[in-house]
Amino acid sequence: QVQLVESGGGLVQPGGSLRLSCAASGRISSMYSMGWFRHPPGKEREFVATITWSGIRTSYADSVRGRFIISRDNGKNTVYLQMNSLKPEDTAVYYCAVRTSSSDLILYTSNDEYDYWGQGTQVTVSS
């Protein structure tokens, strides 16, 4: 089993920034991809960003590209999501996810490609 714990959510004004963290623990494989998804109110959960094991390759949803940055620290088994220029439409519960047995050549962007999920952290963008 793998446990994921997110932190860093909160209330921020439009145009502000937040940094989310997600720490993985437990029986995690040596190579795994990590991703961020979000569940806006009244909508389905959607892909935000993903990063391969080496950190060399990343992918972003069109709605956040240029504003959000995903990164990871494999020594700490932690993935980060730096969110800048936040908009009210970024309001959602944000989840991190891990896919074990990953290829460092593939970017995983679908819900069903991930094996483990965190409990979620609320991000609210409002004035």
Secondary structure as UniProt FT lines:
FT   STRAND          2..7
FT   STRAND          10..12
FT   TURN            14..15
FT   STRAND          18..26
FT   STRAND          32..39
FT   TURN            41..42
FT   STRAND          46..51
FT   TURN            53..54
FT   STRAND          58..60
FT   TURN            62..67
FT   STRAND          68..73
FT   TURN            74..77
FT   STRAND          78..83
FT   HELIX           88..90
FT   STRAND          92..100
FT   TURN            104..105
FT   HELIX           111..113
FT   STRAND          116..117
FT   STRAND          121..125
//
